């Protein structure tokens, strides 16, 4: 753990994000690059940084605080925690970490875990969907126009590969999305270019402890295989013989050649290559 004797852990973390070359380049610079590249923040935005209590969302909160400190353009932040029925230990850990790191939390409760546990199938999918809806609703109530989620680079490439291997379609996790159900609201993912290993190294440097999974429903379903875990292990195996495999999966979503795609769907409308097929020669 880094020596924080000259100040609080929060101050040490903030200084390292600015001055430690490795952390600045691999974490904060990639955070700001994603925001610039995908035009995630505009002057006057009010953003709800959604904190689940895990390492990713807590680091995202610190990165937003650093971005605010630089004061390059005006925007507002709320650090929002939804308590869907956490155990007292998890709730205490979230609050303790926030106090340690100087993150001012706005906490609200609902009964999400209870509702999801009553559904026997697709519990993780249902939980994610309901969680997002609850966050949108609360953020909008608080005057926000955007919510920020802590999905990182590895989440993106795993989701991309999972869609092909387990669902039979090509789809990725987008850097930002407009809400279909909450008018004027938008979701952004500013951790989009930050690799999970760098987040782990950040966490370990300060000896920070986070719950791997705070979901009571998941805890009760031991033995059920995780497709994401399988996909993560597959990518790690492929990396052994092709160190560029992660970058290539990410790049594939930015280099789609529609002339070589059999069919695709855009705005809910299905399109097939036969629509434009020319019989007088190869395209």
C-alpha positions as CSV (number, residue, x, y, z in Angstrom):
1,X,0.0,0.0,0.0
2,X,1.3,3.5,-0.9
3,X,2.5,5.6,2.0
4,X,-0.2,8.1,2.7
5,X,1.5,9.6,5.8
6,X,1.7,13.1,4.2
7,X,-2.1,13.2,3.7
8,X,-5.2,11.1,3.5
9,X,-5.6,8.2,1.1
10,X,-7.9,10.3,-1.0
11,X,-5.2,13.0,-1.5
12,X,-2.6,10.3,-2.3
13,X,-4.9,8.7,-4.9
14,X,-5.6,12.1,-6.5
15,X,-1.9,13.0,-6.6
16,X,-0.9,9.7,-8.2
17,X,-3.6,10.1,-10.9
18,X,-1.9,13.4,-11.8
19,X,1.8,12.7,-11.2
20,X,2.4,9.0,-11.4
21,X,3.3,8.5,-15.0
22,X,2.0,4.9,-15.3
23,X,-1.3,5.6,-13.6
24,X,-1.8,8.9,-15.4
25,X,-1.2,7.4,-18.9
26,X,-3.0,4.1,-18.4
27,X,-5.9,5.4,-16.4
28,X,-6.7,9.1,-16.4
29,X,-5.4,9.7,-20.0
30,X,-7.6,6.9,-21.3
31,X,-10.5,8.2,-19.3
32,X,-10.3,11.6,-20.9
33,X,-9.5,10.1,-24.3
34,X,-12.8,8.1,-24.2
35,X,-14.7,11.2,-23.2
36,X,-13.2,13.2,-26.1
37,X,-13.3,10.5,-28.7
38,X,-17.0,9.6,-28.1
39,X,-18.1,13.1,-27.2
40,X,-19.5,12.0,-23.8
41,X,-19.7,15.3,-21.9
42,X,-20.9,18.7,-23.0
43,X,-20.7,22.0,-21.0
44,X,-23.7,22.3,-18.7
45,X,-24.2,18.5,-18.3
46,X,-25.3,17.2,-14.9
47,X,-24.0,13.6,-14.6
48,X,-24.9,10.9,-12.1
49,X,-21.8,8.8,-11.6
50,X,-23.4,5.5,-10.6
51,X,-21.4,3.6,-8.0
52,X,-22.1,0.0,-7.3
53,X,-19.4,-0.3,-4.7
54,X,-17.0,-2.3,-6.9
55,X,-13.5,-1.2,-7.9
56,X,-14.5,0.1,-11.4
57,X,-17.2,2.5,-10.4
58,X,-15.3,3.8,-7.4
59,X,-12.3,4.5,-9.6
60,X,-14.6,6.2,-12.1
61,X,-15.8,8.5,-9.3
62,X,-12.2,9.5,-8.5
63,X,-11.5,10.2,-12.2
64,X,-14.6,12.4,-12.4
65,X,-13.4,14.3,-9.4
66,X,-10.0,14.9,-11.0
67,X,-11.7,16.0,-14.3
68,X,-13.8,18.5,-12.2
69,X,-10.7,19.8,-10.5
70,X,-9.2,20.7,-13.8
71,X,-12.2,22.9,-14.5
72,X,-11.7,22.9,-18.3
73,X,-15.5,23.2,-18.9
74,X,-18.5,23.5,-16.6
75,X,-20.5,20.4,-15.7
76,X,-22.0,19.0,-12.5
77,X,-21.7,15.7,-10.7
78,X,-23.7,13.5,-8.4
79,X,-22.2,10.3,-7.0
80,X,-25.2,8.1,-6.9
81,X,-25.5,4.7,-5.1
82,X,-28.6,2.5,-5.4
83,X,-29.0,0.1,-2.5
84,X,-31.1,-2.7,-4.0
85,X,-31.0,-4.7,-0.8
86,X,-27.4,-5.0,0.1
87,X,-26.3,-6.8,3.2
88,X,-25.3,-4.6,6.0
89,X,-21.6,-5.6,5.5
90,X,-21.7,-4.5,1.8
91,X,-23.5,-1.3,2.6
92,X,-20.9,-0.5,5.3
93,X,-18.0,-1.3,3.0
94,X,-19.4,1.0,0.3
95,X,-19.8,3.9,2.7
96,X,-16.4,3.3,4.3
97,X,-14.6,3.3,1.0
98,X,-16.3,6.5,-0.1
99,X,-15.3,8.2,3.2
100,X,-11.7,7.0,2.8
101,X,-11.5,8.3,-0.7
102,X,-13.4,11.5,-0.3
103,X,-16.4,10.7,-2.4
104,X,-19.7,12.4,-1.3
105,X,-22.4,9.8,-1.9
106,X,-26.1,10.2,-2.6
107,X,-27.8,6.9,-1.6
108,X,-31.3,5.7,-2.3
109,X,-32.9,2.4,-1.6
110,X,-35.2,0.1,-3.6
111,X,-36.3,-3.6,-3.5
112,X,-34.6,-4.8,-6.7
113,X,-32.9,-7.9,-5.2
114,X,-36.3,-9.0,-3.7
115,X,-38.1,-8.5,-7.1
116,X,-35.4,-10.3,-9.1
117,X,-35.2,-13.3,-6.7
118,X,-38.8,-14.1,-7.5
119,X,-38.0,-14.7,-11.1
120,X,-36.5,-18.1,-11.8
121,X,-35.0,-17.3,-15.2
122,X,-32.8,-14.6,-16.7
123,X,-32.1,-13.1,-13.2
124,X,-28.9,-11.3,-14.1
125,X,-30.4,-9.8,-17.3
126,X,-33.5,-8.8,-15.5
127,X,-31.5,-7.3,-12.6
128,X,-29.3,-5.2,-15.0
129,X,-32.3,-3.9,-16.9
130,X,-34.2,-3.0,-13.7
131,X,-31.1,-1.5,-12.1
132,X,-30.5,0.8,-15.1
133,X,-34.2,1.9,-15.1
134,X,-34.0,2.8,-11.4
135,X,-30.8,4.7,-11.9
136,X,-32.2,6.6,-14.9
137,X,-35.4,7.5,-12.9
138,X,-33.5,8.7,-9.8
139,X,-30.9,10.6,-11.8
140,X,-33.6,12.4,-13.7
141,X,-35.4,13.2,-10.5
142,X,-32.2,14.8,-9.2
143,X,-31.9,17.0,-12.4
144,X,-29.3,14.9,-14.2
145,X,-29.3,14.4,-18.0
146,X,-26.7,11.6,-18.0
147,X,-25.8,8.6,-16.0
148,X,-22.2,7.2,-16.1
149,X,-21.5,3.5,-15.7
150,X,-18.2,1.9,-14.9
151,X,-17.9,-0.6,-17.7
152,X,-14.3,-1.0,-18.9
153,X,-12.3,-2.1,-21.9
154,X,-12.4,-5.8,-20.9
155,X,-16.2,-5.6,-20.4
156,X,-16.6,-4.3,-24.0
157,X,-14.5,-7.0,-25.7
158,X,-16.1,-9.8,-23.6
159,X,-19.6,-8.6,-24.5
160,X,-18.6,-8.4,-28.2
161,X,-17.4,-12.0,-28.2
162,X,-20.2,-13.3,-26.0
163,X,-22.8,-12.0,-28.5
164,X,-21.2,-14.1,-31.2
165,X,-20.5,-17.3,-29.3
166,X,-23.6,-17.5,-27.1
167,X,-26.3,-15.4,-28.9
168,X,-25.6,-15.8,-32.6
169,X,-25.4,-12.1,-33.5
170,X,-22.7,-9.4,-33.6
171,X,-23.3,-6.6,-31.0
172,X,-21.0,-4.6,-28.7
173,X,-21.3,-2.5,-25.6
174,X,-21.6,1.1,-26.9
175,X,-19.7,4.0,-25.4
176,X,-22.9,6.0,-25.1
177,X,-26.6,5.4,-25.6
178,X,-29.7,7.6,-25.6
179,X,-32.4,6.3,-23.3
180,X,-35.5,5.0,-25.0
181,X,-37.7,5.2,-21.9
182,X,-36.4,8.4,-20.2
183,X,-36.6,11.4,-22.5
184,X,-33.6,13.5,-22.5
185,X,-31.4,11.0,-20.6
186,X,-28.2,9.4,-21.9
187,X,-25.9,6.7,-20.7
188,X,-22.1,7.1,-21.0
189,X,-19.2,4.7,-20.3
190,X,-16.1,6.9,-19.7
191,X,-14.0,3.8,-18.5
192,X,-14.4,2.4,-22.1
193,X,-10.7,2.4,-22.9
194,X,-9.3,1.5,-19.4
195,X,-8.1,-2.1,-19.1
196,X,-9.2,-4.1,-16.1
197,X,-5.6,-5.1,-15.1
198,X,-4.8,-1.4,-14.7
199,X,-7.8,-1.0,-12.4
200,X,-6.7,-4.0,-10.3
201,X,-3.2,-2.5,-10.0
202,X,-4.7,0.8,-8.9
203,X,-6.8,-1.0,-6.2
204,X,-3.9,-3.1,-5.0
205,X,-1.5,-0.1,-4.7
206,X,-3.7,1.4,-1.9
207,X,-4.8,-1.9,-0.4
208,X,-8.4,-1.1,-1.2
209,X,-11.0,-3.8,-0.6
210,X,-14.2,-4.2,-2.7
211,X,-16.9,-6.9,-2.9
212,X,-16.5,-9.0,-6.0
213,X,-20.2,-9.3,-6.3
214,X,-22.7,-7.7,-3.9
215,X,-25.7,-9.5,-5.4
216,X,-27.5,-11.7,-3.0
217,X,-29.3,-13.5,-5.9
218,X,-25.9,-14.5,-7.4
219,X,-24.7,-15.7,-4.1
220,X,-27.6,-18.1,-3.9
221,X,-26.9,-19.6,-7.4
222,X,-23.5,-21.3,-6.8
223,X,-22.6,-23.8,-9.5
224,X,-24.3,-22.0,-12.3
225,X,-21.8,-21.4,-15.1
226,X,-21.1,-17.8,-16.0
227,X,-20.8,-17.2,-19.7
228,X,-18.9,-14.1,-19.1
229,X,-16.3,-16.0,-17.0
230,X,-16.0,-18.6,-19.7
231,X,-15.5,-15.9,-22.3
232,X,-12.9,-14.1,-20.2
233,X,-11.0,-17.4,-19.8
234,X,-11.2,-18.0,-23.6
235,X,-9.8,-14.6,-24.4
236,X,-6.9,-15.1,-21.9
237,X,-6.1,-18.4,-23.6
238,X,-6.1,-16.9,-27.0
239,X,-3.9,-14.1,-25.7
240,X,-1.2,-16.7,-25.0
241,X,-0.6,-17.2,-28.7
242,X,-1.9,-13.8,-30.0
243,X,-1.1,-10.9,-27.6
244,X,-3.2,-8.6,-30.0
245,X,-6.4,-10.6,-29.6
246,X,-8.1,-8.1,-27.2
247,X,-7.2,-5.1,-29.4
248,X,-8.4,-7.0,-32.5
249,X,-11.8,-7.7,-31.0
250,X,-12.2,-4.1,-30.1
251,X,-11.0,-3.0,-33.5
252,X,-13.4,-5.3,-35.3
253,X,-16.3,-3.2,-34.0
254,X,-14.8,-0.1,-35.6
255,X,-14.0,-1.8,-38.9
256,X,-17.2,-3.4,-40.2
257,X,-17.2,-3.9,-43.9
258,X,-20.9,-3.9,-44.9
259,X,-20.1,-5.1,-48.4
260,X,-19.0,-8.4,-46.8
261,X,-21.9,-8.8,-44.4
262,X,-24.7,-11.2,-45.4
263,X,-27.3,-9.2,-43.5
264,X,-27.7,-6.6,-40.8
265,X,-30.4,-4.7,-38.8
266,X,-30.4,-0.9,-38.6
267,X,-33.1,1.1,-36.7
268,X,-35.1,-2.1,-36.3
269,X,-35.2,-2.8,-40.1
270,X,-33.6,-5.9,-41.5
271,X,-31.4,-5.6,-44.6
272,X,-29.9,-8.3,-46.7
273,X,-27.0,-8.1,-49.2
274,X,-29.4,-9.3,-51.9
275,X,-31.1,-5.9,-51.8
276,X,-28.1,-4.4,-53.7
277,X,-26.7,-7.5,-55.3
278,X,-25.5,-6.8,-58.9
279,X,-25.7,-9.8,-61.2
280,X,-23.3,-8.3,-63.8
281,X,-20.2,-8.8,-61.6
282,X,-18.8,-9.3,-58.2
283,X,-19.2,-6.4,-55.7
